[in-house]
Amino acid sequence: MKRARASEVIEAIKERGFHYSGKDADGWFTLTGELARNASEQGVRCEVALDPDFFALPRVRLLDIPKHFPAAVPHIGAYGDLCYLAPGSIVLNIFDPVGQTIACLDQADRVLCQITKGELVEDLVEEFFAYWNGPNCLFDVLGDIPGRQHCLIAEGDDGLHWFITDSVERTTKKIDLLGLKVTRSPPPTYRIKTTAMPRPNPRSWPPKTVNDILEWQSQLDRSCRRKIHERIQLGEREKRICILIFIDSPLMTYGFAVIYDRSKAKVKLADRRDTTFGLKVLLLTAMRIDDQYLAQRNIPGMRTLSGKRVGLIGCGTIGGYLAEMLCKAGAGTVGGKLTLVDFDKLLPQNLGRHRLGFSHLLKNKAVAMVDELQRLSPGIEVEAIQRDARQLVLDDFDLLIDATGEESLGHWLCDTTPRTVPMISAWIEGPGTAVRAMIRTEDVSAGCYRCLWHGNRRGELRSVVGDVPLLLAGHGCEGLYVPFPASVSVQAASLAMDLVLDWVNGKSSPTLRTRVLDTTQTAAAADCDLQPDAECPICRS
């Protein structure tokens, strides 16, 4: 925010009864005043901080929490910060700093008025994560089985890290990849499932003792409360120093540690028969790092490739990028498996547009890609087969993908692979003129890769009007190649990945998809459902 604009904004806010306080530690301009005066006699004293560059939303912080406010209040953080707009929900107009700032202040005033009137209580459920403040525990649990879990304490240069897991082997691989070393004896750790959506207890928050936890859970799920109490009592009988309990709810997983400091445990008279009520608890934030969550987070409401057997033929310029995308979509997790097939090595001339880098030079592409995927996602089930696909029986997959771009192999795969195995083909036409992808489904009324070839020979379903340009580069017959940048390979892999996600979610139409990348060319065929060709020997039979 330029000085002249800053002065205008500050003056506009001062007209609302605010007073300029100076700059905070971040260099933001700060003003103090009252909001929500329409909802209470005195209003609520707040500090408003303005970004000097006018890129970020004004920050609003309550200086005095009104006494009549409950212990847990929606949209107000632990330090009084007011959440009146979701970050990223709007973009500030830098050419109207006064109007935009006043609009933000009005929105903050509306939200605070609603809070003062006792409204927005339901928002506590969605905001629960913000009210459960505590050290992070990395949660790597894939199964649904409650009860005893494994806890691993790993140490690094930045201190201790806690991992909760149902597979020590899988999580140890992730710990090793982070450069951490497992140390110390872990406390007993339990996982309890509940169907109740968590929300803070407005009367008493945050919980500080076992009694606070149990009273709060009694309001949410009495069965869960009973199981928590049983685990805590077990720890008392076993003379534990500490135990960890994580509650798996439909909204999130949250946890706490119970500290068995018996010398300091204070109990009420009514609770003397059970000394665990006065034990202190430490809230723990569960940060999920399980493969299922990582794949699902960016596509909520959609199925992933978890549990699927996926075969990828070709780990070259398309297949390398596609293999990583498959991995990020859950391939090789939760009982599934990703199989990479390629007999070729990564050569220097491949490096300019391949997903793999110099460290994998002269290695088999499938083997090198497996190494890379296991580095990116340790614990996934992925296998490399260093053979020509034509030497294999390819019928044990839920989905088969041909990313070689070799036309003859595409015909062979259509002829030899059972129709019961859905197959996706992806390729690049010309020197990056267009990228195409198609799926041959189990439906015998749909066309195959060979059908498209017959149509193209007759001038039908081509990617561009006219002939695809032929461009070669290099030196001599042995060194000739088709030039195109890595961005083309990524777009071909992305188009194939769109088909993969549609397939796993029960949608394959349109079965033939084209993206023309050369802006000098005119697209000849729209995306469509490929029909069997009368001349195709595969579909005709």
C-alpha positions in Angstrom: 0.0 0.0 0.0 1.6 3.3 -1.0 1.9 6.0 1.6 -0.9 8.1 0.1 -3.2 5.1 -0.1 -2.3 4.0 3.4 -3.3 7.4 4.7 -6.6 7.3 2.9 -7.4 3.9 4.4 -6.3 4.8 7.9 -8.5 8.0 7.8 -11.5 6.0 6.5 -11.2 3.6 9.5 -10.6 6.4 11.9 -14.0 7.8 10.9 -15.4 4.5 12.3 -14.1 5.5 15.7 -10.8 3.7 15.5 -7.5 5.2 16.6 -4.1 4.8 14.9 -1.7 2.8 17.1 1.4 2.6 14.8 3.1 -0.4 13.2 3.3 -3.9 14.5 6.3 -6.2 14.3 5.5 -7.2 10.7 5.3 -3.6 9.6 1.5 -3.6 9.3 -0.5 -0.5 10.3 -2.6 -1.0 13.4 -5.7 0.7 14.7 -7.8 0.0 17.8 -11.5 0.5 18.2 -14.8 -1.3 18.7 -16.8 -3.7 16.6 -20.2 -5.3 17.2 -21.6 -2.1 18.8 -25.0 -2.9 17.4 -25.1 -6.2 19.3 -23.8 -5.0 22.7 -23.8 -1.8 24.6 -20.1 -1.2 24.7 -19.1 -3.2 21.7 -15.9 -5.4 21.5 -12.5 -3.8 21.6 -10.5 -5.0 18.6 -7.2 -4.3 16.9 -7.2 -4.0 13.1 -3.9 -4.5 11.2 -3.5 -3.5 7.6 -1.1 -5.0 5.1 1.1 -2.1 3.8 1.1 -3.8 0.3 -2.7 -4.4 0.4 -2.4 -8.0 -0.7 -3.6 -9.7 2.4 -6.9 -9.4 4.2 -6.9 -7.0 7.2 -6.3 -8.9 10.4 -8.8 -8.4 13.2 -7.9 -9.4 16.8 -10.1 -9.1 19.9 -8.2 -7.3 22.6 -10.8 -8.1 25.3 -12.9 -11.3 25.2 -16.3 -10.3 26.6 -17.0 -12.1 29.9 -20.4 -13.4 28.6 -18.6 -15.2 25.7 -18.4 -19.0 26.2 -15.0 -20.8 26.6 -15.1 -21.9 22.9 -16.4 -19.4 20.4 -16.8 -19.9 16.7 -14.4 -18.0 14.4 -12.2 -16.8 17.2 -8.8 -18.4 17.6 -6.8 -19.1 20.7 -5.2 -15.6 20.7 -8.3 -13.7 19.9 -7.9 -13.6 16.1 -11.2 -13.3 14.3 -11.8 -15.4 11.2 -14.3 -13.3 9.2 -13.4 -14.5 5.7 -11.8 -17.7 4.5 -8.3 -17.0 3.1 -8.3 -17.2 -0.7 -12.1 -16.8 -0.9 -11.8 -13.3 -2.3 -9.1 -11.3 -4.1 -8.6 -7.8 -2.9 -8.8 -5.0 -5.5 -5.5 -3.2 -5.0 -7.0 -0.2 -7.0 -9.7 0.4 -4.3 -7.9 0.0 -1.0 -10.4 2.2 0.9 -13.6 0.5 -0.3 -12.1 -3.0 0.0 -10.8 -2.4 3.5 -14.1 -1.0 4.7 -15.9 -4.0 3.2 -13.7 -6.3 5.1 -14.3 -4.4 8.3 -18.1 -4.5 7.7 -17.8 -8.3 7.3 -15.8 -8.7 10.5 -18.4 -6.6 12.3 -21.3 -8.8 11.0 -19.5 -12.0 12.0 -18.7 -10.6 15.5 -22.3 -9.4 15.9 -23.5 -13.0 15.1 -21.1 -14.4 17.6 -22.2 -11.9 20.3 -25.8 -13.0 19.8 -24.8 -16.7 20.3 -25.2 -17.6 16.6 -22.9 -19.6 14.4 -22.5 -22.3 17.1 -22.8 -25.0 14.5 -19.6 -23.6 12.9 -17.7 -25.0 15.8 -17.9 -28.5 14.2 -16.2 -27.4 11.0 -13.6 -25.3 12.9 -12.9 -28.0 15.5 -9.3 -28.5 14.2 -8.5 -24.9 15.1 -9.6 -25.4 18.7 -7.7 -28.6 19.2 -4.2 -27.1 19.7 -1.4 -29.3 20.6 1.9 -30.9 19.4 1.7 -32.7 16.0 1.7 -36.5 15.8 2.1 -37.9 12.3 -0.8 -40.4 11.8 0.0 -43.2 9.3 -2.9 -45.6 9.8 -4.6 -47.3 6.9 -6.8 -49.9 8.5 -10.1 -49.5 10.3 -9.3 -51.7 13.2 -9.5 -49.8 16.5 -7.5 -50.7 19.6 -3.8 -50.9 20.2 -1.7 -49.1 17.6 2.1 -48.7 17.2 3.9 -45.5 18.3 7.3 -44.7 16.9 9.3 -41.8 18.3 11.9 -40.5 15.8 14.6 -37.9 16.4 16.1 -35.4 14.0 18.0 -32.2 14.0 14.8 -30.3 14.7 13.8 -32.5 17.7 11.4 -35.4 18.3 8.6 -36.5 16.0 5.8 -38.9 17.0 4.4 -41.4 14.5 1.3 -43.4 15.0 0.9 -46.4 12.7 -0.7 -49.8 12.1 2.4 -50.9 10.1 5.8 -50.4 11.6 7.5 -51.5 8.4 5.6 -49.0 6.2 6.1 -46.1 8.6 9.7 -46.9 9.2 10.4 -46.4 5.5 8.8 -42.9 5.7 10.9 -42.1 8.8 14.1 -43.2 7.0 13.2 -41.1 4.0 12.9 -38.0 6.3 16.4 -38.7 7.6 15.1 -39.4 11.2 16.2 -42.1 13.6 13.8 -44.1 15.8 14.7 -43.6 19.4 13.2 -44.0 22.9 10.5 -46.4 24.2 7.1 -45.3 23.0 4.0 -45.1 25.2 1.0 -47.4 24.7 -1.2 -46.0 22.0 -4.9 -46.7 21.5 -7.4 -45.8 18.7 -11.1 -45.4 19.5 -13.7 -44.9 16.8 -16.8 -42.7 17.2 -19.7 -41.6 14.9 -20.0 -38.2 16.7 -18.8 -35.0 15.1 -16.5 -33.3 17.6 -17.1 -29.7 18.7 -15.6 -27.8 21.7 -17.5 -27.7 24.9 -18.6 -24.0 25.2 -18.7 -24.2 29.0 -15.1 -25.5 29.6 -12.4 -25.4 27.0 -9.8 -26.6 26.4 -9.9 -29.8 28.4 -7.0 -30.0 31.0 -7.8 -33.1 32.9 -9.2 -36.6 32.3 -12.4 -35.4 34.0 -12.7 -32.6 31.4 -12.3 -35.1 28.6 -14.8 -37.6 30.0 -17.4 -34.9 30.7 -17.0 -33.5 27.2 -17.2 -36.9 25.5 -20.4 -37.7 27.6 -22.1 -35.0 25.6 -20.9 -36.4 22.3 -20.8 -40.2 22.5 -21.2 -42.1 25.8 -19.9 -45.3 24.3 -16.7 -43.5 23.3 -16.4 -42.0 26.7 -16.6 -45.4 28.3 -13.9 -46.8 26.1 -11.6 -43.8 26.8 -12.1 -44.3 30.5 -11.3 -48.0 30.3 -8.0 -47.4 28.5 -7.0 -44.8 31.0 -7.8 -47.1 33.9 -5.8 -49.8 32.2 -2.8 -47.5 32.1 -3.2 -46.8 35.8 -3.3 -50.5 36.6 -0.2 -51.2 34.4 1.7 -48.3 36.2 2.2 -46.4 32.9 3.9 -43.0 32.9 1.9 -42.0 29.9 -0.5 -43.3 27.3 -1.8 -41.9 24.0 -5.4 -42.0 22.9 -6.6 -41.0 19.4 -10.3 -40.7 18.6 -11.2 -41.4 15.0 -14.3 -39.3 14.1 -16.1 -38.7 10.8 -14.6 -35.2 10.7 -11.0 -35.8 11.7 -8.7 -37.8 14.0 -7.7 -36.0 17.3 -5.8 -37.3 20.3 -4.4 -36.6 23.7 -1.8 -37.9 26.1 -2.7 -38.9 29.6 0.1 -38.1 32.1 0.2 -40.4 35.1 1.8 -37.9 37.6 0.1 -39.5 40.6 1.9 -37.2 43.1 0.1 -34.2 41.7 -3.2 -35.7 40.7 -6.0 -33.7 42.3 -9.4 -35.3 42.5 -12.8 -34.1 43.7 -14.3 -35.8 46.8 -16.9 -37.6 44.7 -14.1 -39.0 42.5 -11.8 -40.4 45.2 -12.5 -44.0 44.2 -11.0 -43.3 40.8 -7.8 -41.3 40.9 -7.5 -41.0 37.1 -10.1 -38.2 36.9 -7.6 -35.6 38.1 -4.8 -36.7 35.8 -3.6 -34.0 33.3 -4.0 -34.4 29.6 -2.0 -33.0 26.7 -3.9 -32.4 23.5 -2.3 -33.8 20.4 -2.9 -32.9 16.8 -3.1 -35.8 14.4 -1.6 -35.0 11.0 -2.5 -37.7 8.5 0.3 -39.0 6.3 -1.3 -42.3 5.2 -1.3 -43.0 1.5 -5.1 -43.1 1.3 -5.5 -39.6 2.7 -2.7 -38.2 0.5 -4.5 -39.5 -2.6 -8.0 -38.6 -1.6 -7.4 -35.1 -0.2 -7.3 -33.3 -3.6 -10.3 -35.2 -5.1 -12.9 -35.3 -2.3 -16.0 -37.3 -3.1 -14.1 -39.2 -5.9 -12.7 -42.7 -5.8 -9.0 -43.2 -6.0 -6.8 -46.1 -7.4 -6.4 -47.5 -3.9 -6.9 -51.3 -4.0 -6.6 -51.5 -7.8 -4.1 -53.6 -9.8 -2.8 -51.1 -12.4 -0.3 -52.0 -15.2 1.6 -49.3 -17.0 3.5 -50.3 -20.1 6.2 -47.8 -21.0 8.1 -45.6 -18.6 9.4 -43.2 -21.2 8.6 -39.6 -21.8 4.8 -40.1 -21.2 4.9 -43.0 -18.8 7.4 -41.5 -16.4 5.1 -38.5 -15.6 2.0 -40.7 -15.7 3.5 -43.2 -13.2 4.0 -40.4 -10.7 0.4 -39.2 -11.3 -0.9 -42.8 -10.8 1.0 -43.0 -7.5 -0.5 -39.7 -6.3 -3.9 -41.0 -7.1 -3.5 -44.0 -4.8 -2.1 -46.6 -7.1 -0.2 -49.3 -5.1 -2.0 -48.6 -1.8 -4.5 -50.3 0.4 -3.9 -53.8 -1.1 -3.5 -52.5 -4.7 -0.4 -52.8 -6.9 1.2 -50.7 -9.6 3.3 -52.7 -12.1 5.7 -50.9 -14.5 6.8 -52.6 -17.7 9.8 -51.4 -19.7 12.9 -53.2 -21.1 14.8 -50.0 -22.1 17.4 -48.0 -20.3 17.5 -44.3 -19.5 20.0 -42.7 -21.9 21.5 -39.2 -22.0 19.2 -38.2 -24.9 16.2 -39.0 -22.7 17.0 -36.6 -19.9 15.7 -33.5 -21.6 12.0 -34.5 -21.4 11.9 -37.4 -18.9 10.5 -37.5 -15.4 13.7 -39.1 -14.2 17.0 -37.2 -13.8 20.7 -37.7 -14.1 21.0 -39.9 -11.0 19.2 -42.7 -12.8 21.2 -42.5 -16.0 21.8 -45.9 -17.7 19.4 -47.7 -15.4 16.4 -49.6 -16.6 13.5 -47.1 -16.8 11.0 -49.2 -14.9 13.5 -50.0 -12.1 14.5 -46.4 -11.8 10.9 -45.3 -11.8 10.1 -47.7 -9.0 13.0 -46.3 -7.0 11.7 -42.7 -7.6 8.1 -43.6 -6.7 9.2 -45.3 -3.4 11.2 -42.2 -2.6 8.1 -40.1 -3.2 5.7 -42.4 -1.5 7.5 -45.0 0.7 5.4 -48.1 1.4 3.5 -48.3 -1.9 3.3 -51.7 -3.6 5.1 -51.1 -6.9 6.9 -53.6 -9.1 9.3 -53.2 -12.1 9.3 -55.8 -15.0 12.3 -55.4 -17.3 10.9 -57.2 -20.3 9.1 -56.5 -23.5 5.4 -56.4 -23.0 4.9 -58.9 -25.9 6.6 -61.5 -23.7 4.1 -61.2 -20.9 0.6 -62.4 -20.2 -1.3 -59.2 -19.4 -4.6 -60.3 -18.1 -4.3 -59.9 -14.3 -5.0 -56.2 -14.1 -8.0 -54.1 -13.2 -6.6 -51.5 -15.7 -3.9 -51.6 -18.3 -2.2 -48.5 -19.7 -0.1 -48.3 -22.8 2.1 -45.2 -22.6 4.7 -46.2 -25.2 3.2 -44.3 -28.1 4.2 -47.3 -30.4 1.4 -47.9 -32.8 2.3 -51.5 -33.6 2.3 -52.3 -29.8 -1.1 -50.7 -29.5 -2.5 -53.0 -32.2 -0.9 -56.1 -30.6 -2.2 -55.2 -27.1 -5.8 -54.8 -28.4 -5.5 -58.2 -30.1 -4.0 -60.2 -27.2 -5.4 -58.5 -24.1 -8.8 -59.9 -22.9 -11.7 -57.5 -23.4 -12.4 -57.9 -19.7 -9.3 -55.8 -19.0 -10.0 -52.1 -19.6 -7.1 -50.5 -21.5 -6.0 -46.9 -21.9 -3.6 -45.7 -24.7 -1.9 -42.3 -24.7 0.4 -40.9 -27.3 1.8 -37.7 -28.9 1.2 -36.9 -32.6 3.9 -35.3 -34.6 6.3 -32.9 -32.9 3.9 -32.1 -30.1 1.1 -31.2 -32.6 -1.5 -32.9 -30.4 -1.8 -35.3 -27.6 -4.5 -38.1 -27.6 -5.8 -40.7 -25.2 -8.5 -43.4 -25.5 -9.9 -46.2 -23.5 -11.1 -49.6 -24.6 -13.7 -50.6 -22.2 -15.2 -54.0 -21.4 -18.2 -53.0 -23.5 -18.0 -54.9 -26.9 -20.0 -52.2 -28.6 -17.1 -49.7 -28.1 -14.2 -49.3 -30.5 -10.6 -50.1 -29.9 -7.2 -48.6 -30.8 -7.2 -50.5 -34.1 -10.6 -49.1 -35.0 -9.2 -45.6 -34.7 -6.3 -46.6 -37.1 -8.8 -47.7 -39.7 -10.8 -44.5 -39.3 -7.6 -42.4 -39.6 -6.7 -44.1 -42.9 -10.0 -42.9 -44.3 -9.4 -39.4 -43.0 -11.8 -39.8 -40.1 -11.3 -38.9 -36.5 -7.9 -37.3 -37.1 -6.5 -34.9 -34.5 -5.9 -32.0 -36.9 -7.1 -30.9 -40.4 -4.7 -32.2 -43.0 -1.5 -34.2 -42.3 0.3 -34.1 -39.0 3.7 -32.4 -39.6 6.7 -34.7 -39.8 9.7 -33.1 -38.1 12.9 -34.9 -37.3 16.1 -33.7 -35.6 19.5 -35.2 -34.8 22.4 -36.5 -36.8 22.2 -39.5 -39.2 19.7 -42.3 -39.2 20.8 -43.6 -35.8 20.3 -40.3 -34.1 17.0 -39.0 -35.6 14.2 -38.3 -33.2 10.9 -36.3 -33.1 11.6 -33.1 -31.1 9.1 -31.7 -28.6 9.5 -30.2 -25.1 8.7 -32.0 -21.8 5.6 -29.9 -21.4 4.0 -32.0 -24.2 4.8 -35.2 -22.4 3.2 -33.8 -19.2 0.0 -32.9 -21.2 -0.2 -36.3 -22.7 0.2 -37.9 -19.3 -2.4 -35.5 -17.8 -4.9 -36.4 -20.5 -4.4 -40.1 -19.8 -4.8 -39.5 -16.1 -8.1 -37.7 -16.6 -9.3 -40.9 -18.3 -8.0 -43.0 -15.5 -9.8 -41.0 -12.8 -13.0 -41.1 -14.9 -12.7 -44.8 -15.3 -12.2 -45.5 -11.6 -15.3 -43.4 -10.9 -17.4 -45.3 -13.3 -17.3 -42.9 -16.3 -15.4 -43.5 -19.5 -17.2 -41.2 -22.0 -15.9 -39.7 -24.2 -13.6 -42.7 -24.9 -11.4 -40.8 -27.4 -10.0 -37.4 -26.3 -7.7 -35.0 -28.1 -5.9 -31.8 -27.2 -4.3 -29.9 -30.1 -1.2 -28.1 -28.8 0.0 -26.5 -32.0 -1.9 -23.2 -32.3 -1.2 -23.1 -36.1 -3.3 -26.3 -36.5 -7.1 -26.7 -36.6 -8.7 -29.5 -34.6 -10.4 -32.0 -36.8 -12.3 -34.2 -34.3 -14.1 -33.4 -31.1 -13.9 -35.7 -28.2 -16.3 -38.6 -28.8 -17.2 -42.2 -28.0 -15.2 -44.4 -30.5 -17.4 -46.9 -32.3 -16.3 -50.3 -33.6 -15.0 -50.0 -37.2 -16.3 -52.4 -39.8 -12.8 -53.1 -41.1 -11.3 -53.8 -37.6 -10.3 -57.5 -37.5 -10.3 -57.4 -33.7 -13.8 -56.0 -33.1 -15.3 -57.7 -36.1 -14.3 -61.1 -34.7 
